[in-house]
Amino acid sequence: MRTKLIVAALAGAFTFGTAFAANAAMSDADYKAQKDKVAADYKAMKDRCKGMSGNAKDICQAEVKGEHEIAEKQLQADYKPTEKNQYDLRVAKADATYKVAKEKCDDLKGNDKDVCNKEAKAAFTKAKADAKVSKTVATQTANPSTTLVNKESKAPEKIADAKREAVDDKKDAEYKVAKEKCDALSGQPKDNCVAQAKLKYGK
C-alpha cells in the first residue's frame, strides 16, 4: 500500500511549466529572454538541496532537475507548438516523475522497494504510451481534408496500431508489477499468485 501511495503522490507532479499564453506567438527576443530565465531559475532551485544529505538530497536533486527539464521543454513547446514538441513535453513530465519516484523507492527495502520501482516504471510506461498515442492521433489527423480526399489513407490504421501498442505496453507493465508482488510470497501461494497474474494479463 505504501509503494502505491509513493507513486500515486507523484502521478500528478510536474504538471507545471513556464507561464505563457497557449495561443500567443512568442518572438525570438521573448524566447531568448525566457530561456535565460529558465537557466537562472535552475541555478537558484539547486540551492534548495543544499544542507540536505542521503536520499533526501537525491530526491531533491531529482526534483530540481526534473523541473528544469520540463521548463525547457515547456518553453520550446510554447515557442514552437508542434506536435513533436508537445510529445517531448509529455515525455519529459513522465520521465521527471519516474526519476523522482525511483529515488523515493530507495527509502524502502526488500520486496517493497522492488514493487515500488516496478510501479514507478509502470506509471512511466503508461504515460509514455499515452503520449505516443496522442502524437499519432494528432499527426495523422492534422490534415483532415487530405485524409478525406485520399481514400487510401493509412491514418486510421496507424492510429489503431498505436492504441493497440499502448494497451500492450500498459498490460505488460502491470503484469511486471503483479509478478513482483508475488515475490513477497513463497511456495504454493507464490505459484498461485504468478499463475493468477499470467491469467489476468494474458501471459
Disulfide bonds with the S-S distance in Angstrom:
Cys49-Cys60 2.05
Cys105-Cys116 2.00
Cys182-Cys193 2.00
